[in-house]
Amino acid sequence: MPVKRIIAAVALLLIAAAAFAAPKQMSVTVKETQVRANPTYMGKILAVVKYGDRLEVLEEQRGWAKITIPGGKGQGWVNLSSLTT
């Protein structure tokens, strides 16, 4: 393989890896919703996020999204029914 092809293939792989490593972003679609300590409605309320807020989703579990609380205030859980891509 010519060197240019190898370089192009490596560059393509790096771009693809960066795309998959980028954190998932979702928006709040309700007036406001609570960020909870656990993925349940019984979990302690840690914060409130409002319509249009963009949230970084770290993982999803049983209808809940673990998010980074805006303003660097930690992490918590938001019900997925309140979010959209």
Rosetta blueprint (number, residue, H / E / L):
1 M L
2 P L
3 V H
4 K H
5 R H
6 I H
7 I H
8 A H
9 A H
10 V H
11 A H
12 L H
13 L H
14 L H
15 I H
16 A H
17 A H
18 A H
19 A H
20 F H
21 A H
22 A L
23 P L
24 K E
25 Q E
26 M E
27 S E
28 V E
29 T L
30 V L
31 K L
32 E E
33 T E
34 Q E
35 V E
36 R E
37 A L
38 N L
39 P L
40 T L
41 Y L
42 M L
43 G L
44 K L
45 I E
46 L E
47 A E
48 V E
49 V E
50 K E
51 Y L
52 G L
53 D L
54 R E
55 L E
56 E E
57 V E
58 L E
59 E E
60 E E
61 Q E
62 R L
63 G L
64 W E
65 A E
66 K E
67 I E
68 T E
69 I L
70 P L
71 G L
72 G L
73 K L
74 G L
75 Q E
76 G E
77 W E
78 V E
79 N E
80 L H
81 S H
82 S H
83 L E
84 T E
85 T L
